[in-house]
């Protein structure tokens, strides 16, 4: 530990910490727009300038490390003047379209403009002619809003993709796409962009039209219940399941189902497939396939391991298929008249629902995907008081998930859920301790050796797509991969801001639900047992609703 002074206040710090991080920890405000704790400092917005006693000039506090005995000033007439100029220059390369921006109520740029009393239109917008670019059906990049902080570029590289890059044109550097690469639609560019230049391609209008005329069923992913409240200024990690259901019903949905229940089906099918592969020794390690960005990455960048992906569909695709087969038959509704809307923490799910190999009886299981943020916008648009709304219950039959289904929202959740079920199926015994804590946490790679009966199973959990290149795949029998840091709780469609502290709080809430649930293993679910008895009782129905095939794709 070292000692230093910030604004004549003595503080302690660790060697190697930045001035900005130390200031934030001690409640000392330094403005910073481009800084994100997931990334290395960019020093691009230059709003975090400070002065250091005994040194000439000014320093970016995000990239300047503390030293013992340092005396730092974070505010002075000169610093204020420089920050004001830098803010005005940032606005000169940012078209203001605030009403639809993801940062609408939390925008650091607008907040600082107010603090420093600047005219945001002082300079002409030099990017007013810059174009939008769509990344498949999932993401749109409006380069006229880009402030060139390069957070998106660094994050895309960290994900192991490098689709976003920087190019010099007409004397300016700008973010462009690399035509030799393919986007996997993970949406981390959105959650790490401070200026709203990246957004999901909205499905709000299509869903609104469907709600006016069709029989619309909403289903929401496990992670949504611990994040949607942030869109309404509730504390991070607030569990809002009942409010979520009530709000969706107010929008006009006929039914609201919980994808956590179909996650239990995924667990059973994936567990069966893992047991089969362990017994025959083929196509190991087996990889999870819940994450469509991971599947797309494998198909494009690692086609040699496509055969290692489990054939099991992701939970919301399974539930969509069951709605348009099992549910529609029971309720005597023509499946062509049912519209299924999935609320997902993910932008890549917008791409996933368009995959033809996922059709069931010629129909797409899911018609539209709304991100958590989009649902928040839709609820606000309809003046629904989310924080104070009376809570409502989920609709039968997909209303009673197990704890194993809920933790799918966390990195390691799919693995833990599967291991709970596989253990009992292989040994015929009940687990004494069903908490596989070795696969929990936010580390990019987690490893464990699990003894199940006479088998030792080596497993790995990877979150953050780039981390897949850090492990030797041959060491394991089973690997879970989620493209987004933290898994679905940190998905590209989740409320912003996102950082590890926020991810932890969201994750803790899901584990709290699991630990308090009376049923914590997928195969013990009465709902799942009923579905297997009444519909998933033959290979044809199981295959068409629960399994698929993936193929290598050309770039």
N, C-alpha and C positions, 0 to 999 in steps of 0.2 A: 504493500500500500504506500502511496505517496500523498503529500499534502500540497495544495495549491489554493489560490484565491480567485474567486469569480465575483466581480463587482464588490471587492473587499470582504467577501464572505469566505471564510476558510472551509474548504471541503476536502474529503478524502477521495482517492481514486485508485484504480488499478493501473499499473504500467501497461501501456498499449491501448488504453481507452481513448476515444476521441473527446475533444472538448464538448461537442454537442451532446454526446451520450451522458457525460458527467453532469452537464447543466440540466438536462431533462430529468435525470434521476434526482436531482436536488431541487426540482421545482423552479428552475431559472429558465425563463422563456427566451428562446432564440428562434426566430422564424426560419423554417426550412420547408421547401416544397418537394424537392427531388429526392430527399433522403428516405430510404426504406430499409428497415432493419434486416430484411432478407437479403439485401444486396450490398456490394461494396460501394463506398461513397463515390458519387459521380462528380461532385463539385461543379455542377452545371448551372443551377439557378442562382448561385452566389448571393443568396439572401441571408445566409447564416454567418456573414462576415463578423469578425471580432478583431480587437487589437490586443497586442501582448506587450506588456511593459518591457522596455529595453530593446524592442525590435521595431524596425521601420515597416511601414505598410500595414496591410490588413490581411487576415487569414480566414479561409473557409473552415469553420469549426467542425464540419462533418468529416474533414479529411486531415485535420491537424491533431496529433496525439498530445495528450497532457504530459507534462514533465514536472518533476519535483521543484517546488518553489515558484512555479509560474504565477504571474498575476495577469488576469484576463479581464478585459472590459467588453461587455456585450452591447453597450448602448452609449452613444455619444452623438453630438450633432453631425460629425463626419460620417459615422456609420449609418445614421438615419438617412442622410442624403444619398449615400451609395445604394442603400436598400431601395429607396424610392425610385432611383433611376433604373435599377435592375428590374424592379417590378413593372415599371412602365415599358421596358424593353420586352419583358416576357409577354405582356398583353399585346404588344405589337405583332407577335407571331402566334396569337391565339384568338380565333374567331369566337365571340361570346354567343353561345346558344344554350343558355343556362337552364331553360325550362324543362328540357328533357335529359339533362346530364345526370350521370350516375352520382356525381358529387354535389348535386343540387343544393342540399341542405348542409353539406359538410365541407364545402369548397374552401381550401386553404387560400387559394389565390384571391377570391372575393373577400374573404375575411381580412387578409393582409392589406388589400386595397382600401378597405374601410379604416383599418388601424393607421395606415400611413397617409390617408386622405389624398389618394392619387386619382387622377382622371384616367380611367382605363382605356379611353379612346384618344389619348394624347397623340399617339403616332398612328399612321395609317397601317392597317393590317396587311403585312407583306405576304400573307399566305391565303388571301381571300380567293385566289384562283386554284388553290390546291384541291385535289380530287379525293373522293372517297374510294376505298377499295374493300370489297367483301372477301372474307376468307370462308369460302364454302357457304353453308346455310347458317353459320354460327356467329361469326364476328364481323364487325365493320370497323375499319380504321379510317377516321376522318383526319387526314393529315393537315387540314387547316386549323385544327385545334392543338396540334402537337407543339410542345415547347422545347423539343430537342433535348430532353433530360437523359434520354437513352436508357431509362429503366427497363423499358420493354425489350430492348436489344439484349441487355445483360441477362434478363430473366429468361428470354428465349434460348440464349446460349447455355444458361444454367440447366435448362430443361433438356439439353442435349439435341436441340433441333437446329437453331441458327437460321430460322426462316426470316427473321427480322435482322436487318443490317443497316449500316450508315453509308450514305453515298454523297459525294460532293457534287453540287450542281449550281451553276451560276454564282459561284463564290460562297454558297451556303451549304452547310451539311444538313441532310435530312434523312429521316428514317424511311427505308424502302424495304421491299421484299426481295428475297433471293430466289430467282426463278428456277434454280437447280434444286431447291428444297421444297418440302410440302409441310403445310401447317397441320397440326394434329388437333386443333380447336380446343386446347385445354383452357384457354381464357385467362392464363396468368398475366398476359399483357394487359388485360382489363384491370385486374386487381392491383397491379403495380404501376399503373399510369396515374399521375397526379392531376392530369388536366382533362380527363374525360375524352381523350382522342380515340380510345377504344371502347366499344360497347357491344353487347350482344345484339344480333339481328332480332328485332322485336316481333313477338307473336301476339301482342296484346290485342290489336284490332281484329285479328282472325278469331281469337277466343271470344271477344265481345260479340261478334256476329253470330258465332255458334251458340252462345248463351241465349240469344234472342229467339232462335228457331229450332234448336236441336235438343236431344236428350243428352246432356253433358255430364260426364262423370270426371271428377278430379281425383287424382291420387298424388300423394306427396312422399318424397324420399325421407329416410330416417333422419338425415342431418338437418332438415328444415325446421323441425320443432325447437331446436336450440339456437337458431340463428335469425329467424324471421322477425323476432321482437326487436332486433337492432334497427330495423327499418322504421321503427316507431319510438326510438329513443329509450327502449327498455335496456336494462343492464345486459352486458355480454353474457351469453350462455343461458339466458332466461328460457325456461321450458314453457312453450306457448301452444301446446297441442290443441287444447280446447278452444282457445281464441282463434287459432288457425282454421279449425273446422267451422266455427260460427261465421267467420268472415267470408270463407269460400261459399257457404250456403247463402249468405246475403247477396253474393254476386249472382246467384241463380242456379248453382249446380244442383243436380238432382240427387247425387250421391257423392260422398267424400270417403275415400278409402286410404288405407295406410300401406305404403309400399313395404314397410317393415315386415308385414305378414308374408308377402311374396319373397322377401329376403330369406324367410325360413324355408320356403320351397327351394330356393336357390341353394341353400346350405345342404339340404337333403340330396338334391341331384348332384351337386358338386362333390359331396362326401362320398356318394356311391361311385362316382367316376374316379376319385382319388384312390379308393380301395381297389377298384378294378385295375388301375395302372400300377399300383404297388404290387399287386399279386402277379401281374404278367410282365412287369418290368419294362413296359413300352412307353415311349414318349414322356419320359421323365427328364427334368422336373415338370410337373404340371403347373401352369400359370393360371391365375384367376383371369376372368374376362369381363368383370363387372364394369370396368372403366373403358369407355369407348375411345378415349384418347390413347390409352395404352394399346388397345387392340389395333387401332389405325397405325400407331408407331411400329408395331410388330409387322403388320402387313406391308408397310412401305420400307422401313429401315432394317428390319431383321426378319425377312421372309423365311429364313431357314428354320425359325422356331415357331412358325404358325401352327405346326402340328402339336406343339406343346400347350397351346391354349386350351383350356377346358371348353367343351362344346356347350356348356350351360349359358343360357341367355342372362342378361342383367335383370335384376328384380322388377323394374318397372315395365320392361318388355314382357316378362312372364305374366305380370298382373294384367297388363293390357290384353294379352292373348286370352287369359282366363275370363276377363270381362266379356270379350266378344265371342266366347264359346260357352263355357260353363254358366256364367251369370246370365247371359242373354237368353239361353235356353230355359233356365229356371224361371226367369221373369217374363218369358214369352215376348221378348223384344227383338225385333229384327236387328242383328248386329250392324247392318249398314246404316241404321238410324242412330247409333250410339257414337258420340264423340268423346274420346278419352284425352284428357289434358293431364300431363305430368308436371308437377312442380318439382324442379330439380336444382341442386346446388351447382349445376354443371352447364357449360355452354356446348360441350361436345355432344350432349344428349340430343340437341337439335339436329345434329348430323346423324346420330345413331338411328333415330326413328325413320329415316328415309332409306335405310338399307333394305333392299328387296329380299334378301335371304331371311329376313325376320318376319315376313308376312305370314299370317295365319289364315288359311282358307281364302287366300287372295286379298285379305284386308291388312292394313297396317295396324298393329296392336295399339299403337299410340299415335294420335293425330297431331297434337301440338305439345310443345314443351315451353313452359314459362320458367325462367330462372327465379330464384328467391327475390332478386331485386325487381323483376317484372311484376311478380305477384304483389309486392309492396306498393308499386306504382298503381296497380289496378285497384287495390284496396283504398288507397288515398284518393284516387280519381272518383271513386264512388262514395266518398265522405263517410267511410265506415270507421268508427272509433275503435280501433283494434285494441288499444290498451285497456279500455273499459267495457268492452263487449262481453255479454254473458257467455260463458263457455258452453259448447255443445259437444255431443258425443259423435264419434265416428260411426259410419253405417256398416251394418252386417252385410256380407260375412267377413269382410277384411277390416276388422276393427279391433282385433285382440292379438297384437304381435307378442312374441317372446322378447326377453331381454337380448337374446342372441341376434334377433332381427334388427333391433334398434341400434346396436353398436356397429352395424355396417357403415354408419356415417363416419366412423373414425378409421384412420390408418391402423391396420392390424385387426379390424373388426371382422372382416370376412374370414380371415385365417382362424381367429379365435372361435368364431361360430362353427366353422367346419370341424375344427379339432375336437370340440365338445361332442359333436355327433359321431365323428369317425371313431373316437375312443370307445364309445359305448357299443358301436356296431362291430368293431373288431374284437373287443374283449368280452362283451356281454355283461359288463359291470358298470355300475354308476361311478362317475367321477367324484372323488372326495373333495377336490378343490377345482372348480370349473374356471377359475380366473387364470388365464394364460398371460400373466403380466409381462413375460419376456417379449411378447409381440406388441406391447403397448408403448405409447410415447411418440414424440415427434422427431426422433433421430431419423435421418434419411435412410439408413439401413439398419434393420434389427434382425438378429439371427437367434435361433434356438434349436436345441436337439430335444425332441419329444419322444419319450418311450411309451409306446402303445402296445401292450401285450409283449410279444417277443420281437417287435419291430422297433428299430430306432429310426425316427423320421427327422431328417434335417430340413428345417424350414427357414425361409427368409421373408421379411416384409420390407418392401421398398415404397417410399413415398417421395414425390419429386422425381419426375421422369428421368432426369439426367443421372440419378443415382444407380440406375440399372447397370451402367457401365463400370461401376465400382466393385461388382461382385463376380465371383467365378460361378457361373450357372451350374456347372457340373457337380458342385458340392451338395446340391439340395434335391429333395424329392418334391417339394411344394413351395411355390413362391407367389406371394400376393404383391401386385404392383398397382399403385394408384398414381396417376399423373401429377396430381396437385399436392403440394406440401400439406401434410396433416390429413390427407385423404379428402373425402367429400366435405368435411367441415371447413376446409380451405379452398373449396372449389371455385372455378372461374365465374360462377353465377351467384356467389354469395355476397351478402352486404359488405360494403367497404367502409372504413379501412379493414385490412386483414394483416395480422402479424402473429407471432408465436404466442404472445400472451392471450390474444383473442381466441386463437385456435385451442389453447389449453382449456379455456373456460367453456367453450362449446363442447369439447370432448368430455370434460368432467361431468357435464349435465347428462350426456348420453350414458356414461358409465354409471351415473347415479340412478338413472331409470332402470338399467340392467340389474344393478345390485338389489334394487327394491322390488323387482318383479318376482311373482310367485312361480312363474314358468320361465326358465332361462336357457332351455335347450330346444332347438327347432323341432326335433322329432317328438317332443312332448306336447306340442301345440294341438289343442283340440280342433281348432279351425283347419290346420294343415291335415290332420288325420281325416277330417270330414271330406276335404277336397280330394284327397287320394282315394278315399272310399267311393265317392260319387262320380269322379271324373278322371282323375289321373290313375285309373285302375287298369290301363292297357298301354302298350308301347306306342301305339299310334298317337294317342292324346298327349302322352308325355313328350314324345319327340316333337310334335308340331307346336306345342306351347312352351316347352322348356329348353329345347336344344336347337343348335344351328351349326353351320359350317363357315369357317373363315378362309380367305384365300389371299395369297400374295398379291400386292397391287404395284403397278408401275408408277414411278414418280411422274 
